């Protein structure tokens, strides 16, 4: 079928996530038909660099036959069985073992889910169950951050601090409180990054003082805020958060859905930033997106209480799906065998960071930032003042995103921030091509915003 026919069928039947369906149908969707390595091809034959690894998740790149074969073999042997009713299976056992090996030392237990959103919902119940089992059922409030993202289920979206999501569906659910994010570029004012990092961390302490530590179960946060705009906390932030949680007897939950499995140049973002959480939320890079799977890694301290508390009345049909576990096992073996995490830390990460940070010289860029292989460009009409654009927030970001697609690069726009997270297997030459596309995109967008009178 032609692209027009495919678009018409999609518009007739498909409700897309995070989309204005009427506007999308009028414009027409992009139809992706194949992928290999770091590239995508659409139904018109255009080749595009996937600068977002699908949705932050195709860490080992497209076309990995090892994963395909592992899934096919598992589907032949045991396409599905559940892990309820005192039952397990080989892929769940093997994946549990591997996860205990690659996660930080205190994590030796995993509860499987189907996605990061399900992991967030699981953690809400898990931390409250933990404190109830310790005769502290009053410790039930969870503190998270404004503009954080933890999925789009009722629980996940409530934990996330995005106003547009809270405006739909009666969110957040009770018992969740939000504090300031460590976003120095947008909210730091005249403070230095280090000063602002301490201020933002101590917002947690102020919230604890207001609510009462005896009522608070956990602090829930991403190592860096991905969907919020790749917000990288100042160096002072996480050590202070760690101190506060330990001093006040509050569980620390690290949402590793984006940062996990090598994105930062360490296996997990908490290792990059140097803090020690009690619980990890995982998904995305665990299988590089080849099949949907997620999980909750539970530290020994928390697991001991949960294990001794009787039945945990929680679970999903697809908790530990055999084929999804097989995909994740194959994916982790690739990450290890090819030294991909170390390569991000020592080789391709530093190379791309140098090229990406140089884009800060562009007249449209107020700040360029990157950790491992995840970065952002803040777009501004005035570099010196970090000014916002004189039009509705997000207008310039969408203009830039559209130019990026036309120029053969998938970059994502969050507000007026462009973000990037390519597959971890990207080569030096492919980084050079990506940067060339990004530079042309900035030039095109700069010309357009000047034409519109935004500068």
N, C-alpha and C positions, 0 to 999 in steps of 0.2 A: 504493500500500500504506500501511497505517497505520504509525505509529511502532513499535508493538509488533511488527508483522510484520518491519519492517526490522531492528529489534534482534535478533530471533530468527535471521534470515538471517546477520547479521553474526557473531553468537555461534557459529553452526554452522560458519563457514568462515574467519573472519578472525583471525589472530594479530597483535595490535597491538604496536607498539614501546613499550618502557619501560612495560609494563603487567603487572599481576597478572591474567592472563586469566580465571581462575576468578572472582575478585572482580568484575572488570569485567563479565563476562557476567551475573553475578547482579544487579548494579546496573542494567545497561543503558546503552549508549553514547548520547551525543548525536549526532544525525544532522543535519549541516549540509547545506542544500540550495541555498543561493545566497548571493551576497555582492555588495556595491556600496560603493565608497568605503571607509569604515572600519567598515562594519557587516556582520554575518552574520545569516542567518535559519535557524532549525532547522526540522525536519519538523513541529513543532507550531505554526509561525508566529511564534515568539518572535524579536524583533529584539534583537541583542546588539552592543555595541561590542567590536570586536576589539582589545583592548589589547595583544596580543602580535604583531600583524602576521603572523598565521598562526603561523609558528615563527621569529620575528625577521626575516622576509624580504620581506613584501609592502610594500616601501618606498613605491611610488607608488600604493598602494591598489588595490582591486578594480575590475574593470570597465573597464580601459583598452583601448579599442577599437584604439588604435594598435598595441599589442603583439599583440592577437588577429589583426589584419589582416596584420601583418608575418609572423606564424607561418603563417597560412593561405596567403599568397602563396608563402612558401618551400616549404611542403609540396606545393604544386601544381608548383613548378618542379623541386625536388630535395629529396624528403622525407628522404633519407639518402644520405650517402656518407662513407667513413672518411677519415682524414688519414694513414693508413699509406701505404706503397708509393709514395713520392715524389709524393703527391697532396695538393691542398688544394681549397678552394672559396671562393666569394665571401663568404659570411657569416663564415667563420673569418678571412679576410683583413681584413675591415672591423672585426670585433670586436677583433682584435689591435691594429689601428691606434688604435682608440678607447681601449683600455685603456692603451696607451702614453701617450696624451694626458692621461688623468685620474689616473693614478697618479703618485707623486712622481718627480722627474727621473731618478734612476738606473735606472728600470724601463722597459725597452724590449722585453722578451721575455716571452712567456707560454707555459706548457704547459697545455693544456686537460684538465680532468677532468669528472666528472659530479656531484661533490658536494664539500663541505668535508672529509668523511671521506677521500675519494679523494685530495684535495689533501694531507692529512696523510701518507698512505701514500707519496705521490709524493715529498714533501719528505724523508722518512727516507732514501729511496734516493738522492735528488738530492744531499743534503749529503755523504753518504758517498762517492758517486761523485766529487763535486767534489774532496774531499781526496785520494782515491786518484789522481785525475788529476794532482794536484800532488805526487805521490810521498809522500803522507802517509796511507797506508791505515790507520795506527794511530789517526788522529783519527776515531773512529766513535761515541763516546758522545754522546748528546743529553740535555741537561738541560732539564726542564720543571718545572711547579709542581704541588704538591698542590692538589687541588680545581679544577684547570684542566680545560677540556673542549676536545677537538680531534677529536670524532667517535667513532663506535662500531665501526669496523672494527678488526681486530687491531692495526694500527699506530696508528690514531687514538686508540683507547681506551687503548693503552699510553702514548702521549704524555700523554693526560689523566691527571690525578692523583686520580681518584675511586675510593675503596676498594670501593664496591659493584660497580663495573664490573670491577675487577681480581679480584674474588672469583669471577668466572665466566669460564671459558675459558682459564685458565692465563696470565693477564696479570700484569704487563707482559712483553712480549717482552724478550730480553736487550739490553743496551746503552742503556737509558733510566733516568735517575736523576731523582728529584723533590726539590725544595727547598720551603721555606716560601712561602706566598702572602702578598701584601701586604694582608692583611685586618685593618685597624686596629680596626674595631668589635668583631670577634669574638676577635682574638688580640693586640691591641696592649697590653693590660694598662695599666700606669701610664705608658707612654711617650706622648709627644705624637705626633700623626700624622707630623710631619716626622722625628722620631727613629725611629719605627717603620719609616717608608719606607726610611731608610738601612739600618737593621738587616736588613730583608727583602731589600734589594738585595745586601747584603754576604753573605747566605747563598749567593748564587751564587759569590762569591769564595772562600768557605770550602769549597764543594764542589769548585771547581777546584783548590784547594790539596791537597785530599784525594785527588782522582782523578788529577790531573796534567793541565796544559793540553795536553800533547802527545797526550792521548787523547780530547780533547773536540772534537766537530765543530761543535755549535751549541747555543744557548739558544733555546727555543721557547716563546712565551707570547702570550696575548691582550693587547691594549692595556688593556682592562678585562675581568674575568672574567664572561662573560655567564651561562651556565647554572650557574656556581658561586654565583650570587647577586648579579649586578651589583656586583662588588667593584671599586671605583674606587681605584687606587693613590694614596697620598699624593704630593704634588708632588715630593718628593725622590727618588722611586723610579726613574723611567725615566732621568733623567740619569746616575745612578750605574750602572744596568745598562748603558747605552751605553758609559760609560767602561770598565767591566770587560771587556766583550766586545772593545772595540778594543785595550785594553792586553794582553789575553791571546790575541789572534788567534783568536777564536771567532766563527762566523757568528751573526748575530742574526736570528731568524725571527719575524715578526709575524703572528699568526693574525687576519686581518681578516674572517673569515667573518661575524661579527655586526656588527663596527664599520664595515666597509667600505660605501662607496656612500651616505654621508651621515648615518649614524645618530648620529654625535657632533657634527654641525654642520660637520665637515670631510669631504672625500672619504674619508679613511681615518683610523683611530684613531691611527696613529703620528704623523700630522700634528697631531692635537689635542694629544697628549702631548709632541710635540717631539723624537722620536727618529728615527734613520735606520737602518732595518733593511736586511738584504741580500736577504731573500726575503719575499714576502707570500703568504699563503694566502687565496684569495677564493672566494666562493660566494654563497648566499642572495640578497643585494640586487643581485647582478650582473644578475639577470633579474626581480627582485621576485617570485620564486617561480613565474612563469608557466610556465616549463619548467625542469627540473633541469639545472644547469650549474655548474661550478666551474673553478678554475684556480690555477696557481702563477705569480706574477710574479717574475721573476728579474732581479736587478740586473745592470748591465753587467759589473761585476767578476766575478760568478759565471758569467754567461752566456758570457763570453769563454773561460773554462776549459772549460765543458761543450761548447761548439761545437767546440773544438779537440781534444777527447778521443775522437773517433770516435763510434761508435753508442752511444746510450743505450738499453739494452734494457728499455724500459718503455713502457706505453701502455694505453689502454682502447678498446674498440669504439666508445664514444660520445665520445671525445675530440674536441671541436669539432663536435658534432652540428649540422648545418646549421640545423634549426628552432630548437634551443636558442640557437645563436649569433644568429639573427635576433631572437629574443625579447630577448636581452641588448642587442643593438644598439638596438632600439626603446626599451628601458628607459633606457639611458644617454642617449639623445637627449631623452627626457622630462625626466630629471633636469637636464640642461643647459638645455633650452629654457625650462623653468618656473622655473629658479633654485631648485630644491627644497633643495639642500644649503645654499645661502646663507640661505634662509628658515628652515631649522632653526637655523642659527647666530644669525641676527639678529632673528627674529620669533617663530615658534611655539615654538622651543626655550626662549628666555628666559621666554615667557609660561607655558608648562607647568611649567617649573622652579619658578617662583614659586608657582604653585598647589600643585604636588606637595610642595615643601619645607615648606609650611604645614601639611601633615598630620603633621609632627613634633610638633605641639601635642597630638595625640590621646593619651590616657593609655596606649594600647596600643603606641605607636610609640616605640622607642628612638632611631632615627635614620632620617631621610629623606635620600636622595641621588639626584642625577640629573646626567647629562651629555648634552647634546643632547636626544634623545628616547628615552633608556633610563634607567630609574631603579629604585629599590628602597626598601622599607620594612622595617626590622628590627622584629620584634614581640617585646615583652618584658613580663614582669609587673612590672618595676622599672626605670624609666628611668634613675635615678641610678646604679645599679650595672651596667647592661647585662646583667642576669641572664638565664639560660635559664629555660625553663618547667619546672615540676616533673613533667613527663610525658615520654614518649618524643619525641625530637626529630622535628619534622615534624607532630606531632599538631595543634598550633594553626595551622600553616600550611595544612593541609588543611581544617580547619574554616573558615578565612577564605576559602580558595579556593572552597569550595562555596557560601558566602554570596555571593561575588562573581558566580559564574555565575547564581545565582538573581536577583541584582539587575541583571542585564543587562550585565555586564562580564567579559570574559576577562582575568583576571590569573593569573599563574603563581605557584605556591608552590615555593620551594627551601628545604628545611629549614623554618625558621620565618621566612623572609624572603619578602615578596611583591614580585614584579618586574613591570615594565611596559615595553613597547616598541611604542607604537602606530605605524600607518603615518605616514610623514613628511608626508603631505598632510592630516593632521587639522586641522580649523578651530578657531578660538577657541571657538566655541559648542560644538563637539564635545569640546574639552578640558574645558569647564565641566561638561558632562554626565558625562564620565568621572570627574572629581574628585568630583562629587556621588555617583556610584555607589560610588566608593572609600570616601568618608566614611561612607555608609550601611553598607557592608560592614564597616568597622572597628567601627562602633557595634553592629552585629548580633553580630559575633564577640566583642566585649568583653562583651556581655551573656551570651553562651553560655559563655565561659571562666569568668566569675564564677559562673554557675549550676553549673558542674561543679566549682567549688572550686579552680581553678588559680591564683587570685589571693588 
